[in-house]
Amino acid sequence: MADRLLDAMARSASRQYGGEPVTELAHSLQCADLAHAAAADEELVLACLLHDVGRYAVDQALVLDSKEPGHRGGAGARGHQERGAELIAPYVPERAAWLVGMHAEAKRYLCATDPHYYDALSAASRYTLGLQGGVMAPAEVARWNGHPWLADALRLRRWDDQAKVPGKLTRALSEWAPLLRRYFDRP
Ligand SMILES: [Fe+2]
């Protein structure tokens, strides 16, 4: 599984991250570096590195919220965050998979609770917000408040939003291989 995952990540270097000025791989690597620089724990760094795995390692016909305008997922399509969380859940700690599955909800949560957040979102992120359920309603916000992992989900989300800087230098994918092998090479 580690080889499959590393291969899918390497191939994601040839695809643009939706309407953003970075490739999918550069976006993942920037997100992981931001978490690492903020001294995030290993599970959170892992979740940052893999948060968009549902975009590059999953058949996009199964995904509802592709960033490609006009994309329509097939029957039974679900959000890329859910597909990604499902893919990695057998290999990673529950919290890491939960954080991947939560990163679109975290955007919906921040749009509802931080007045400046929506204004700072990129056009591509605003476009997918609509596909992801839109701004979170107060009752749903109240349900997430107090969740023990919510703060981590919001940190991941903010790094996700910042990880779109063209040409930024990051660790190479190969530098993350030992971490990925530790989790994904387990039987
Ligand atoms: Fe992302």
Boltz pocket constraint, residues with backbone or C-beta under 6 A from the ligand:
constraints:
  - pocket:
      binder: B
      contacts: [[A, 27], [A, 51], [A, 52], [A, 160]]
      max_distance: 6.0
